[in-house]
């Protein structure tokens, strides 16, 4: 996630066991700042699913995603 920091973006990944127990998406990625004009959030049932959505949204927002 250092590449986000290099672009001035604040980011976090969160796991929520209570949401998982409720059969809701348990993984959340949130980012703001830098070139993002609005904050963004991506949710997924797994970390992989969550990050796949997040990376696509970051690319669509014009950020340089190194992978």
Buried (B, 14 or more C-beta within 10 A) or exposed (E): EEEBEEBEBEBEBEEBEEBBEEEEBBBBBBBBEBEBEEEBEBBBBEBEBBBEBBBEBBEEBEBEEEE
